[in-house]
Amino acid sequence: MNNGERADLSRAKELIEQRQFSGALDILIRHVSEGADGEGHALLALAHYHLQEYSSAAEHYSVALQYDAENKLWRQMLESATSNAVARVDEYIPEISFFERDKLLAKPDVPDGTLPTPPPRSKGIGLLRRLRNSIGWVVGVIATVITNALIKFVGNVIGYTDDVWTNWHRRKINFIGVLTLAYLREQLNKNNLKSTYPSGSLIGFQPEGQTPPQGATHFRTADGSWNNFLDPKEGAAGTRFPRNVTNDVIVPETGEQLMTPNPRVVSRELLTREEEIQEVPFLNLLAASWINFQNHDWVHHGQNLIDEVHEIPIPDDDPARTKFGQTKLVVQKTQPDPTRMDGNEETPITFINEVTHWWDGSQVYGSDQETVDRLRSGVDGKLRLTESDTLPIDANGIEETGFTRNWWVGLAMYHTLFAREHNAICDLLKKGHADWDDNRLFNVARLINAAVMAKIHSVEWTPAILPNRALNSGLNSNWYGYLTNLFKTGNKRKTLSDVNVRNPEMGGIVGNALEKHGQPYGLAEEFVEVYRLHSLLPETINLKRVDDAAQDEEIPFVETRQAGSNKVTEKMGMTNLFYTFGVQQPGQLILNNYPRFMQELSIPGNPLFDMGAVDILRARERGIPRYNEFRRQLGLNPIRSFEDLVDPENDSKGVVRRLKQVYGDQPQDVEKLDLMIGTLAEGYRPHGFGFGETMFQIFILNASRRLQADRFYTDCYNEETYTKEGLAWVDEASLKSVLLRHYPELAKSGLANVKNAFEPWDTERRLNEDRHPLRNFDRELRSDPMLGDSYRGT
C-alpha cells in the first residue's frame, strides 16, 4: 500500500470519527476500486454500517474477511450487519410522529357509532341475590374494621423494617406477612401518588362539565378516555405520567451531573454479561416476553427527538472506539411535554404517555380510534387475521397490531395469541347473543380479553417471577379475595363470589368498589423506570420443534427484531415458537447479566446504541431520584454504604468492589448510585424473588392500583357489562388454557406437566422444586384435574 492509499484510509477514519460518513464513503469507494485490500473494504463496510446500509456493510465485511479470515472484529461486524439487514432495523416502526399540543389539549374525540348503545338496565335482582349482597356488605364492614386495625397494628407496632431492609417476608405466620404487605401498600397510596397537573386542573387541562358519549357507561373508548365521567381524560393516551416522589426531588440532570459517572462506563463495568447468561431457574422465556407485552399496554414516551441529542463520551480504552470508529454515543433526547403551561406548573418536568394508562389491552387494539378501526375485520366483532390465523403483515414486514415499537418475535407471539383469543370470545358471545351486531360483539370481547390478560398477570406471571408464599397469597387476594382463597381451590374459585365481601383484602379488588386514594389514576414515571428488565433477555433464541429435536437451531436475538419477526414465525410456526420459549430460561435481574447485543444495538436512525447506558441516562434525564433518595421517598431506609447491598460472605463476584470503582470509595459516594444499578445489586431479597425490594415497592403500589382505580375492574365488573358467559370465561382462563385453546399440539409438550405456563415446561414426573417453587404453596394444584399425576404425586 503506497503513501497515497494510506493517506486515504487515514482521512476516511478521521471522517468516520467526525460522523461525516458520506464523505468517508466517497474516499473508500475510490480506494477499493483502485486496488482492493482488507482494511479498505472493512472501513467501507463501517461507513455503510453507520449510514444504516447494512446489506452493503455485510457485503464488504465478507470481502474484507477474504483477506484476513481470522479477524474477529470484522466477523462480529459481519454478523451484526447481516442480522440488521434481515430485521430491516433502519426503518422507523411506526413512522416518525410527535405529540401536538392542540391535539393533546383537545376534548376526547369518540365518534358517533364507535361505541354500542348501552344495554337495557337489568331488572331488579331477586330476594336471594339481595340477601347475598346484604351479607357481603355486612361482612365487608366488619372485615374492613378488623383488617384495618390489624394492618395498622402490624405496621405501627410490630414494624415492617429491620436495620435497612423490610421484614414482611420473614414473618413466621403467612397472614401476618400479607398484612404487612397491605400496610406497605397503604402507606404508598397515602404518600406516593402525585399528579403532575397543576392543582385544580383536570387531566389534560380539560374543561369541566363535558357530556359522556353514548355507550361509555359500559364500554372502553379507543383512547382510554371517559373511564371517569367527571375527569374525562384520566388515564387516556396523550396525558402525563404522574409521579411517585415529591416535586423537590424531581431534578432533571444536565451537563456534568448527567454524565457522572459516565453512563457508558456504568454499562460496561456493571451491566455487561461477561460470561454465559446467568439464568433464572424457575422461569421460562415466556415470562420475559410477557412483561414486554404488558408494558406496551401501559407506558411509552413516544418517538424520541431526532435532532436534539445527548452525547456520551466513549472512554479511550473502550473497544467500541476501535470497532465503530467513534468517540461518543449519540442518544436522542426524550420528547418533551408540549402541554406545559409557563408559570403555572408545580412539577419541574413532565412527559406524555403515548398509550392509555389503563389495563385495557391497548397494545393489541391500539390507543386511538383510527388504529382500532384498521385492525377490525368488520364481521362478528373480530380482529383481522390471515387464513392461517396469524396477524396480517404490513409493507414494512411488521405484524399489524395496536402497538409495534421495539418489535420482536416474543411480542408477535402474544399479539397473535390474544388476537385469536379475542376472536374466540366473539364466537362465544355470538352463540349466546345472536342479535348482537359486529360493534357490540367487538367491544364486549375486548373487555373480556383485557380482563383475561390482567388476571394472568396478577395471579400467574407475578407469583412466577416472585415465588414467595406471602406474596402469592397477597396477589391472589387482590384478584379473588382472601376468603375466596381460604374456602375455594382451583377451578372452583370465582372472581365474583356468590357472597361478595365488600372489602378489598377479604373480598378482592376485582368486582368491589372503585378506590383512587384521592388522586387521579395514571402510571407514574417511576413505574417506567423500575420496569427496565432487559437483563431477562438472552443473546440467542434456541429454536425448537415439538416433534423434531433434530431440527433445533440457534439464531441471534437481533434477527428476530422488526421485520425479522415474521420471517421466524413463517419458518417455525406459532406452536413451535411457544414451545421454544416455554423451555428456554431468561436471565437473572442482577449486575453483569445485561445482554451484550443490547450494548451495541442498532435502532432506526442510530446504528450504535448502548441500551444499558441509555437506561441509566433516561432516569437522570427525566428527574428520577437516584437509588438512595428513591428509597427515602418510598418510606424505606437508605443504605449507608455499598456493603449494605450484599452479604459480604456471598460477594464472590466482587459487587461492592465494582460499585466503588465506578461510583467512588468515599462515604458520600453511595448517594451517586443509579436507581437501576442499585436495584440489580440488591442481594438481600425476599425468598424466591426475581428482583429486589426497592423495585417491589412500586410494584405493589401499581399491582393493586391498576385494578382498584379502573371502574371496569371494580364497579362495572359485573354480568351487565361483561355478560355471564364473559365472567365465566375470565374465571376459567389461564395462560395454559389460552395456549391449549389455540395451539392444542402443545399438550404433547412439557406444558401439560405444569400449571403455571411461566414456569419451565419440564417433562419429569416429579418436578424439580428449584424450577417449580409454586407447587409447594399453591394449594389448588393438588385438586386441579388438568394437572395430572405430576403435581398430585408430590
N, C-alpha and C positions, 0 to 999 in steps of 0.2 A: 504494500500500500504506500503510495507516494505522499509527499507532504501536502499536496492539494487535497487529496482524498481524506487524509487525517484532519485537515482543517475543516472540511465539510462535516465530518462526523462530530467534531468538537463544537462547531457552530450549531448543528442540529440539537445536540444535547443542551446547549445553552437555551435555545428557543423552547425546547420541551420544558425545561425547568421554569422558564418565564411564562409558561402556559400559552405560548404562541405556536400552537400545534400545526396550524395550516402552513405557516412559514417553514417549520421543520419538515413537513411532509414534502413540500416542493424541492427542498435541497436533497432529501433522501431518495425521492423518486429518480432524480437526475443521477444521484450517486450510484444506485444499484443498476441503472440502465447502462452506465459506462463501465461497470466491472463489478460483478456480484461478489459479496463476501458476507459471512455470517453476521457480523456486528452491524453492518449496514441494513440487512433485512430485519434484524431484531429491533433496531431503532425505528425503522419504517413501520414495523408492526406496532411498536409502542405509540407512535404518533397516531396511527389508525385507531388504536385502543382508546386513547384519550379523546378522540373525535367520535367515539362510540360506533365506529365502523368495525364491528367485531369479526365479521366474516373475513374481511381483508386482513385484519390483525392476525387471525388464525392462519391464514394462507402464508403470510410472511414469516411467522414464527416457525411454521413447518419447514420452510426453505432454510431458515437460519439453522435449524437442528440438523440439516443435512451436512452442514459444515462442522458442527460440534454437537454430536448426538448425546454427549454426557452433560450438557449444560442444564442443570436442574432448574435454574431460574427461568430460562426460555421455555422449558417443558411445562412448568407451572403456569406461565402466562398463556401458553397454547391451550391448556386445559380450561383456564378461566375464559379466554376469548371464545373458545368453542361452545362452552356452556352458555355464555351470554348471548351468542348468536342463536342457539337453539331456543332460548327463552325470550328472545327479542326484548331484552331489558332496556333498550334505548327508547322504547315507546312509552309515552305518558299514558297511564291507565288509572283513572279515566282521563279525558282531555283536560288540559290546564283550565282552571277557573278559580276565581277569587270571590270572597264574600263581598257583597254590595250593601252599603249602608241602607239604602232605601228599601231594598228587599227584606233585610233583616228587621227593619222597624215597621214594615207593613203589617196590617191586620192579617190574621190567619186566613188563608185562601182555601176554602173547602168548596169546590164547585158543586152546584146543584146536581143531585143524582149520584154522586160518588159514594154516599152512604145510604143504605136502605132506610126505609121508613121504620120507625120503632115498632116492635111487635105490640099487639094489644096488651093492655095491662092484664096480668094474671088475675084470675078470680080469687076471691077470699080463700085463705087457707083453712083447712079443716080443723076440727077440735083437737085431734091428736097432734097435729103439727104445732098448733098454738100452745098446747101443753108442753111439748118438747122445747119450743122456743123459750117459754117461761122458765122451764127448769134450767136451760142453758144460761139464761140471763141471771137467775138467782145464783147458780153455781159459779158463774163468772164473777159476780160481785164479791162473793165470799173468797174465791180464788185470788182475785186481784188484791184484796186486803191482806190475805195471808202471804202471797208471793212477794208483794211489795215490802212487807215487813221483813220477810226472810232475806230478800235481796239487800235491803239496807243494813240488816244485821251482819250479813256476810261481808259486805263491802266496808262498812264503817267500823265494825267491832273486830271481826276476825282479820280483815285486811286482805288485800289482793296482791301485794308486792313483798318481796324479800329485800335484800340489800340493793339489788339492781333490777332483777327480773321478776315477772309476775309468777304467781304460785298456783293458779287455778288448776293446772294440770297435775299437781301433786296432791290434790285432795284424796283422802282415802275413801270417802263416800262420793260416788259419782254425782248424785244430785246436788251436793254442795259445790262441786266443780261447775255444774250447769248454772247454779245460782250466781256464782262468781262471774261467769261469762255474762250473765244477764246484767250484773252490776256494771261491768266494764262497758257494755253497750249503752246502758242508761246514762252513764257519765259522758260518753261520746256524743250521744244525742243531745244532751244538755249543753255541752261546752264546745262542740266542734262542728256545728252546722252554721256556715256563714254565707249568706247571699252576697253576690258581687254586684248587685244592682243597688243604686242609692236608696236610702231609707225612704219609704213611702211610694216607691215605684213598683209597678207590676213588672213581671218578667218581660223582657223585650221592649220595655217602655211603652207598653200597650195602654190605650185609653180604657177607662173603666166602663162598665155598662154595656158591653157588646152582647149580642144575642147569639146563643149557640146555634150551629146549623142543625137541621133535622137529622136525626139518627145518631148524633154524638152522645146521646144518653146510653146507647147500647153498643156502639162500635168505635174502634180506634180510627183516628184520622191518619192519613199518609204521613204527615209531618210531625205527629205527636201532639198537636195542639188539641185543646178542649178536653183534656183529661180533667182539668179543673175549670168549672164554668165561671168562677169568679176571677181567675187568672189564666186567660186562655192560652198563653204561650208557655206556661210552666212545663218544663221537660221537653219542649219542642226542639226540633232541629233548628240550628241557626240562633241558639241562645247561649248565654255564657256558662262556662264552667264555674260553679260556686267554689268555695274553699273550705278546708277543714282546719285552718290555722288563722290566727288573728292578723289583722292588717299590718301591725307594726313589725312582723317578722317576714312579711312578703317583700323581699328586697331583690329585684332583678339584678343579677350580677353583670357587670360590664368591665371592659378594659382588662387590666392585670388580674383583678379578682376573678373574672370569668375564666381565665386561663391558669389559675393557681389551685392545686397543681395542674400541670398540663394534662388535658383530658386524654390525649393520645398516650402519654406515659402511664396514666392510670389504667387505661385499657390494656396496654401491653403488659404491664407488670402485675396487675391484679385480676385481670379477666382472662387473658389468653389461656386457652386449653392447651396445656403444654404436652400432654401425652395422649393416651386414649381417653375418650369421654368417660367421665365418672357417672354411671347410670343410677337412676332411681330403681331399686329392685322391685318395688311394689306398684309401679305404674307402667302403662304402655304408651306408645306414641299417640294414640287417640286422645289421651289426656292433654298432651301438648297442643295438638291442633284444635282441640275443643276450646281452650281458653282464648286462643287467637280468634276463633269463630265467634265466641261470645263478646269479646272486646269490641269487635266490629259492629255489634248490635248497640253498644253503649257509648263509645267515645272515639272521636278522631278530630284532630285540629285542622283538617283540610289541607289543601295544597300549600306547601311552603313557598316563600318568596323565591323568585328566580334571580333577580339582580342584586339583592341585598344579602350579604353573606358574613359569616364568621370565618376567620382564618386561624386554624390551629397549627402552630409550628410543629414540623416534624423534626425531632432531635437528630443530631449528626450521626448517632450510632443506630438509628432506626433502619432496618432493612428495606423499608418502603422507599427510602431515598434512592437506593440502587435499583430496586425492582421497578419503580414507577417514574423515576427521574424527577421527583417532586420534593419541595422543601416545606410544603404546608398542605393541610387538608382544608378543603373549602366546604363549608356547611351552610346551606341556605337557612336564613332566619325563619322562625315561626311567623306565620301570617298574623298581623296584629288585629285587634278588635276595632272595626270601623264604627261601632256604635257608641264609643266612649264620648261622654259629654264633658267638654272642657270646663273645669272649675266646679263640677258638680259630682265628682267621683270620690268615693271613700276608699276603694280598693286600689292599691298602687298600680296594678297591671291586670288586665283581663284578656281572656281568649274565648273564642267561639267554638262550640261543638258542632261539627258538620252533620252529625246524625242525631236521632232522637235519644234522649237520656233514658227513656223507658225500656223495660224488658218486653219488647213488642215484636221481636223478630225482624227488625228493620234491615238487618244485613241480608235477609232473604227477600224481603218485599220492597225495600227502598225507603228513603226518608223524604220523598216528595211525590206528589201525585203523578207527575209525568213518568217517573220510573215504575211506580206501581202499575199504571195503565199499560206500559210497554211490556211488562212481564206476564200479564194475564192473557189467558187464551180466549176469554170471552164466552166460554162454553162450560156450563155446570160448575162455575166458580173456580175452575182450575188454573194453575200456572202453566205456562208454555213449556213443554218438554218435547224432545225428539221422539221418533218412533221407538228408539231403544231406551226410552225413559232416562235420558241424560239431558243436561242443560244445553240449550242452543249455543252456538259459538258465533261471536261477532267478528267483524272484519279484522280485528287485531289478534284473533286467535284466542280470545278470552271467553270463558263461560259467561252467559248473560244472567245476571242476578242483581240483587239490591245493592251490593257493595263489593267493589273489586280492587280497591287499593291493596298494595302489598300482596298480591295474589300468588298462591302456590297450590300444589295439588292437595295438601291437607285441608285447605278451605274448600276446594272444589268438591271434595268428598262429602263434607257436611252440608254444603249448599244443595247438592244434588239430593242427598238423603232427605232433607226436610222440605224440599220442593215436592218430592214424591210423597212424603208424609202428608203434606197439605192436600194433595190430590186424593189420597186415600180417605182423608177426613171428609172431603167433599162427597165422595161416594157414599160414605156412611150417612151423612146428612140428607142426601137426596133420597135415600131409601125411606127415611122416616118423615120427609117433608117434600113430597112430590110436587107441591105447588110453589116451592121456593124458586126464585129466579137466580140467574148467574150471580148477581150482585150480592144477594143475601147469603148464598152459599159461600162465596169467597170471603166475606167479612166475618162470618161466624167461624169458618175453618181457620182463618188467621188467628182469631182469639184462642182457639183450642191448641193450635200448633205452637204458638208462643208460650202457652202455659206448659205444654209438654217439655219445651226447652228449659223453661225456668225450673220445672220440677227436677229434671235430670241434673241440672247444675247444682241445685240445692241439696238433694238427698243422695246423689251419686258421685258427681265429679269432686265436690268439696270434701266429703269424707274419704274419697280415694287418695287425694293429694295430701290430706291431713288426717291420716287414720289414727285418731285418738278417741278413746271411749267417751269421754265427757263431751267432746266436740260433736261426735256422731249423734249423741243424744240431743244436744242443743240444736243442731241443724235439722234433724228430723222433727223436733218440736216446732221449729219455725214453720214447717210446712203442715204437719198433721196436728201438732199439739202434744204436750207431754202425756195427757191422759189417754189419748188415742194410742200412742206408742206403748203405754203401760198395759192396756187391755186388749189391743188388737195386734196381730202379727201378719207379716207377709202381705198377700193379696187381699186380705180381709180389711186392711186399713183403707179408709176413705178420707179424702181431703175435707169434705163436709160430713161430719159425723151426724148420726141420727139426732143426737143431742149435742148441739154445737155450743160449747162452753165459751162465753164471751170474754175471753181473756187470751192475750197473745201467747203466753207461755203454756198455759194448760190446754187451750183450745186451738192453738196455732194462729199464725198471722193470716194465712190464706183463708178467705171466707169470713174473716172477722172485721172489726171496724177499721176504717181509714185512720191513720195517725201520722202526722208530719212533724211532730215535735216543734211546732211553731215556726218552721222555715219551709219555704217552697222547695219542692224536690228538684234535684239535679245531681249529676255525678261530678265530683269535685276534681280539681286539678291534681290534688294529692292522690286521688284514686288512680288517675292515669299513671302517675309515677311508680306506684307500688306494683303495678302490673307489667313492669318491664321484665318479662320472664324468658328472654331469649336463650338463656342457658339450658332450657329444656330441649332445644333443637340439636339434632345430630349433624355431623358433617355429610353423611350419605344416607340414602334410603335403601334398605335391603329388600328389594322387591321379591316377593314370594307368591307362589300359587298354591291354592288349597289342595289340589290333586297332583301336583307335579313338582316335587322338590328339586328335580334335576334341572329345572329352568330358573332356579334362583339366580339373581344378579344384583349388583350394587351400582347405584348411579349417584353422582354428586347431587346434593340438595339443590344447588343452584339451577340444575337442569329442570327442576320441577316448578320453577317460578314462571309467572306470567304465561306466555304462550306455550311454555314447556309443559304446563299442567295438562292441557288437553292431549298432548302427544303421549304423556304417560298413561292417562286414563284410556285412550284408544288402544294402547298396547296391552294394558293389563286387565281392564275391566274393573268395575267398582267392587265386585265381590273379592277379587284378589287384593285390591288395594286396602280394603278394610282388614283383611286378614294380615297383610303386611304390617299395618300399623298396630294391629292387635298383639303381635308377637315381638315387636321391637320396643326397646326401652328408651325413654327420654333421658336427658342429662339432669344431674342434681343442681339445685339452686344454691351453689356455693361459689367461693372465689376460684379463679383459674379453671373455669369449666365453661367458658363462653365459646361459642362456635368460631373457629378460626376463619371460616369463609365469610362470616359477618364482619370481620375486621378489615376485609379487603373487598367489600361488596360493591357491585355496580348497580346504580339506580338510574332512572331516566334523568338525563341532564348532568349526571355526576358519576363518572366511571370509577372513582376511588373514594369509597365511603366507609369509614370505620364506625359501624353501628354502636360498638361499645363506647367509643369516645363521644358519639352523639347522644347516647343515653345519659351520660354524665353531663354533657353540655346543656341538654334540654332542661334538666331540673334547675340548673343555675340560671339559665336564661329566663325561665318562667317564674322565678322567685320562690321556688320550693326551698324551705329551710334545709340546711344540712343536717346530718344524722342526729346529732345530739339535741339541737333545738327542735327538730321534728319530734323526738321523744318527749321533750318537755311539753310541747304543745298538746300531745295526746295524753298527758297525765302520767307518763312513765318516768322512771328515774333515768337520768343521763348516765352514760358510762363515765368513769373517772379517768380511765386510761385504756389504751388498746388492749391491755391484759384482761380487762373485764369481758371482752368479747369471746375469748376462747379459754377453755380449760388448759392451763399450761402443760398438764400431763398428757394431753391429747393433741398438742400443737405440732404434730410431726411434719406438717407442711410449712412450718415457719410463718404462719399467718401474721403474728404480731411483728416479727422482724420485717416482713414485706410491707406492712402498713406503715411502719416507722420510716422505711426507706423512701416511701412515696410522700407521706404527709409530714414527716418530721418527728423528732425524738424529744421535743420539749412538752411539758405538761399541757400547755395551751393548744398544742397541735391537734389534739383529739377533736377540737371544735371544727377543724377543717374537713373532717371525714365526710365524704359524699353519702347521700342517703342510700343509693343503690349498693354502694360498696359496703356500707355498714350492715345493711340487711343481709347481704350474701355472706358476710363474715361471721354473723351470729352463730356461735357454736352451742350456746345454751338454748336449746329448743325443746318445746313440749314433746313428749314421746310420740314418735311416728310422724312428726311434722316435716313436710317437704320444704317449708320456709320458716323464718324466724318470727318472733312476737311483734316486732315493730310493724312489719307489713300486716300482720294479723289484726292489728287494731283497726286499720282502715277497712280490712276485710269484714270483720264482724259488724262494723257500723253499716256497711253497704249491703251485706248479705241479707240483713233484715229490712233495711230501708227501701231497697228496690222493690220489695213486695208490699211493705206496710204503707208506703206513700202513694201507691197506684190503685185507683179505685177498681180497676179491672181484676185485681187480685184480692180485693177486700170487699167493699160494699157491693160491687157488681159481680162478684164470683158466685153465681147462682144459676139455677136452671133457666130463668127467664133470659139471661144473656148468653149463656154457653150451651143451653139445652141439656136435657137429662142425659142423652147419649154422649154429649160432648164432655160432661163432667166424668162420666164413667170411662171414657177414652183416656182422659188425663190420669185417672186413678190407676188404670191398668198399664200405663206406659212406663217404660224404662228404656235406656239406650239399647239394651239387649233385645227387648221385644220389638223396638223400631227397626233395628238391623235385621232381625229374622223375618219381619214382615215383608221387607223389600228385597232381601238377599238371603232366601231360605237355605242356600247352599252352605252358608256359614255354620249351620247346625252340625256339619261334619268336621268343624274345626274345634279348637280349644274354647271357643266362645260358649259351647254347650256345657262346659265344665265349670263356668264361673257365673256368679250372679251379677256382679258389678263389671260392666264391659270395659271399664277403665283400668282394671287390673290385668296383669299379663294373662294371655289366653293359653294357659298351660293345659297339658293333657294328662298329667299324673292323676291317679285315682285319689290319692291323699295329697291335697295341695299344700305346697310349702308355706309355712307360717310367715316367713320373711317377705314372700312375694304376694301373699293374700291375707294381710292382717285383719281385714274387716270380718273375716269368718269367725273370729274369736269373740266378738262382742255385738255382732248384728243378729239379734235374736231370731228374726224371722227367717234366716237362712235355713234353719233346720225344719221349718214347716212348709217350705215352698216346693210344690211338686215339680216345678220346672227345673230344679237343680240336679236331681238325680242323686246317686249314692255318693258322689264325690264330696258333697258337703255333709250329708246326713250321717256319713260314717266317721266323721272326725270329731 
